[in-house]
């Protein structure tokens, strides 16, 4: 696994940026906005380029919800398992699997700032083998301006 600080050309076609700070009212939901400039796949869904809202709707479970920036359209609610990393960062980190040419990169995990335990996405059987075979890279995202 490679650890990269994001540089626009360092990661093939995907650029990720955080457009808003995590929600202050309720830290357990881990509300984060991520922007992709190319399609990214998650279990059972491919997100087109755009800004998405990542959150834990129920703080006591390992559920990740991905919705539109305004939260009105839910693109997926995913079961996750804990994923560990050695050190924390002040910015969110995303782990992407490099898929074959012509396929969107697959998000395999994401980490909330300041935490060593993140969310590893669980892919269905028909997608899991393809994603598991792909090399992964961890990308540290940076705060962006809206």
QUIGI-V841288 format. One record per pair of residues at least 4 apart in sequence whose C-alpha atoms are under 7 Angstrom apart, sorted by the first residue. I is the first residue (numbers start at 1). J is the second residue. D is the distance in Angstrom with one decimal. If there is no record, write none. Layout:
i=I j=J d=D
i=I j=J d=D
//
This chain:
i=1 j=136 d=5.6
i=1 j=137 d=5.5
i=2 j=137 d=4.8
i=2 j=138 d=6.0
i=3 j=137 d=6.3
i=3 j=138 d=5.0
i=3 j=139 d=6.4
i=4 j=138 d=6.1
i=4 j=139 d=5.2
i=4 j=140 d=6.4
i=5 j=139 d=6.1
i=5 j=140 d=5.2
i=6 j=10 d=6.4
i=6 j=139 d=6.0
i=6 j=140 d=5.8
i=6 j=141 d=6.2
i=8 j=15 d=6.4
i=13 j=38 d=6.1
i=14 j=36 d=6.2
i=14 j=37 d=5.7
i=14 j=38 d=5.3
i=15 j=36 d=5.5
i=15 j=37 d=5.5
i=16 j=34 d=6.2
i=16 j=35 d=5.2
i=16 j=36 d=5.0
i=16 j=141 d=5.9
i=17 j=34 d=5.5
i=17 j=35 d=5.2
i=17 j=141 d=5.4
i=17 j=142 d=5.5
i=17 j=143 d=6.0
i=17 j=144 d=5.7
i=18 j=33 d=5.3
i=18 j=34 d=4.8
i=18 j=35 d=6.5
i=18 j=141 d=6.6
i=18 j=142 d=6.0
i=18 j=143 d=4.8
i=18 j=144 d=5.5
i=19 j=33 d=5.6
i=19 j=34 d=6.5
i=19 j=143 d=6.2
i=19 j=144 d=4.9
i=19 j=145 d=5.9
i=19 j=146 d=5.8
i=20 j=32 d=6.8
i=20 j=33 d=5.9
i=21 j=32 d=6.8
i=22 j=30 d=6.2
i=22 j=31 d=5.1
i=22 j=32 d=5.2
i=23 j=27 d=6.3
i=23 j=30 d=7.0
i=23 j=31 d=5.5
i=28 j=59 d=5.4
i=29 j=55 d=5.5
i=29 j=56 d=4.5
i=29 j=57 d=6.1
i=29 j=58 d=6.9
i=29 j=59 d=5.6
i=30 j=55 d=5.4
i=30 j=56 d=6.2
i=30 j=112 d=6.7
i=31 j=53 d=6.9
i=31 j=54 d=5.7
i=31 j=55 d=4.5
i=32 j=53 d=5.9
i=32 j=54 d=5.2
i=32 j=55 d=6.5
i=33 j=51 d=6.6
i=33 j=52 d=5.5
i=33 j=53 d=4.6
i=33 j=54 d=6.1
i=34 j=51 d=5.5
i=34 j=52 d=5.4
i=34 j=53 d=6.6
i=35 j=50 d=5.4
i=35 j=51 d=4.0
i=35 j=52 d=6.2
i=36 j=49 d=5.0
i=36 j=50 d=5.3
i=36 j=51 d=6.4
i=37 j=49 d=4.7
i=37 j=50 d=6.4
i=38 j=48 d=6.5
i=38 j=49 d=4.5
i=39 j=46 d=6.5
i=39 j=47 d=5.4
i=39 j=48 d=4.3
i=39 j=49 d=5.0
i=39 j=104 d=5.5
i=40 j=46 d=5.7
i=40 j=47 d=5.3
i=40 j=48 d=6.7
i=40 j=104 d=5.1
i=40 j=105 d=5.3
i=40 j=106 d=5.8
i=40 j=107 d=6.8
i=41 j=45 d=5.8
i=41 j=46 d=4.1
i=41 j=47 d=6.0
i=41 j=104 d=6.0
i=41 j=105 d=6.1
i=41 j=106 d=4.6
i=41 j=107 d=6.2
i=42 j=46 d=6.0
i=42 j=106 d=5.9
i=42 j=107 d=5.7
i=43 j=123 d=4.9
i=43 j=124 d=6.7
i=51 j=68 d=6.9
i=51 j=69 d=5.6
i=52 j=66 d=6.5
i=52 j=67 d=5.7
i=52 j=68 d=4.9
i=52 j=69 d=4.8
i=53 j=66 d=5.6
i=53 j=67 d=5.1
i=53 j=68 d=5.8
i=53 j=69 d=5.2
i=53 j=71 d=6.6
i=54 j=64 d=6.9
i=54 j=65 d=5.8
i=54 j=66 d=4.8
i=54 j=67 d=6.7
i=55 j=64 d=5.8
i=55 j=65 d=5.4
i=55 j=66 d=6.7
i=56 j=63 d=5.8
i=56 j=64 d=5.0
i=56 j=65 d=6.1
i=57 j=65 d=6.6
i=62 j=79 d=6.1
i=62 j=80 d=5.3
i=62 j=81 d=6.5
i=63 j=77 d=6.7
i=63 j=78 d=5.6
i=63 j=79 d=4.9
i=63 j=80 d=6.0
i=64 j=77 d=5.7
i=64 j=78 d=5.1
i=64 j=79 d=6.5
i=64 j=80 d=6.9
i=65 j=76 d=5.9
i=65 j=77 d=4.4
i=65 j=78 d=6.3
i=66 j=74 d=6.0
i=66 j=75 d=5.6
i=66 j=76 d=5.4
i=66 j=77 d=6.4
i=67 j=71 d=5.2
i=67 j=73 d=5.5
i=67 j=74 d=4.1
i=67 j=75 d=5.3
i=68 j=72 d=6.3
i=68 j=73 d=5.3
i=68 j=74 d=6.4
i=78 j=121 d=6.9
i=79 j=121 d=6.6
i=79 j=122 d=6.3
i=80 j=119 d=5.5
i=80 j=120 d=5.2
i=80 j=121 d=4.8
i=80 j=122 d=5.7
i=81 j=119 d=5.8
i=81 j=120 d=5.3
i=81 j=121 d=6.8
i=82 j=117 d=6.1
i=82 j=118 d=5.7
i=82 j=119 d=5.2
i=82 j=120 d=6.0
i=83 j=117 d=5.5
i=83 j=118 d=5.0
i=83 j=119 d=5.6
i=83 j=120 d=5.4
i=84 j=116 d=5.7
i=84 j=117 d=4.6
i=84 j=118 d=6.3
i=85 j=116 d=5.2
i=85 j=117 d=6.5
i=86 j=116 d=6.5
i=87 j=116 d=6.1
i=88 j=113 d=6.8
i=88 j=114 d=5.0
i=88 j=115 d=5.5
i=88 j=116 d=5.4
i=89 j=113 d=5.6
i=89 j=114 d=5.4
i=90 j=113 d=4.9
i=90 j=114 d=5.6
i=91 j=113 d=4.8
i=91 j=140 d=6.6
i=91 j=141 d=6.0
i=91 j=142 d=6.0
i=92 j=111 d=5.5
i=92 j=112 d=4.9
i=92 j=113 d=4.8
i=92 j=140 d=6.3
i=92 j=141 d=5.7
i=93 j=110 d=5.6
i=93 j=111 d=5.0
i=93 j=112 d=6.9
i=93 j=138 d=6.7
i=93 j=139 d=5.5
i=93 j=140 d=4.4
i=93 j=141 d=5.7
i=94 j=109 d=5.9
i=94 j=110 d=4.3
i=94 j=111 d=6.4
i=94 j=138 d=5.7
i=94 j=139 d=5.3
i=94 j=140 d=6.6
i=95 j=107 d=5.9
i=95 j=108 d=5.5
i=95 j=109 d=5.0
i=95 j=110 d=6.0
i=95 j=136 d=6.6
i=95 j=137 d=5.6
i=95 j=138 d=4.3
i=95 j=139 d=6.2
i=96 j=105 d=6.2
i=96 j=106 d=5.4
i=96 j=107 d=4.5
i=96 j=108 d=5.7
i=96 j=136 d=5.5
i=96 j=137 d=5.5
i=96 j=138 d=6.4
i=97 j=105 d=5.7
i=97 j=106 d=5.0
i=97 j=107 d=6.3
i=97 j=108 d=6.6
i=97 j=131 d=6.4
i=97 j=134 d=5.5
i=97 j=135 d=5.6
i=97 j=136 d=4.2
i=97 j=137 d=6.5
i=98 j=105 d=5.3
i=98 j=106 d=6.9
i=98 j=134 d=5.6
i=98 j=135 d=5.6
i=98 j=136 d=6.0
i=99 j=103 d=5.9
i=99 j=104 d=6.5
i=99 j=105 d=5.2
i=99 j=106 d=6.9
i=99 j=134 d=5.9
i=106 j=131 d=6.9
i=108 j=120 d=5.8
i=108 j=121 d=5.4
i=109 j=118 d=6.9
i=109 j=119 d=5.3
i=109 j=120 d=4.2
i=109 j=121 d=5.7
i=110 j=118 d=5.7
i=110 j=119 d=5.5
i=110 j=120 d=6.8
i=111 j=115 d=6.9
i=111 j=117 d=6.8
i=111 j=118 d=4.3
i=111 j=119 d=6.5
i=112 j=118 d=6.5
i=123 j=127 d=5.9
i=123 j=128 d=5.0
i=124 j=128 d=5.8
i=125 j=129 d=6.9
i=127 j=131 d=6.3
i=128 j=132 d=5.9
i=129 j=133 d=6.3
i=130 j=134 d=6.8
//
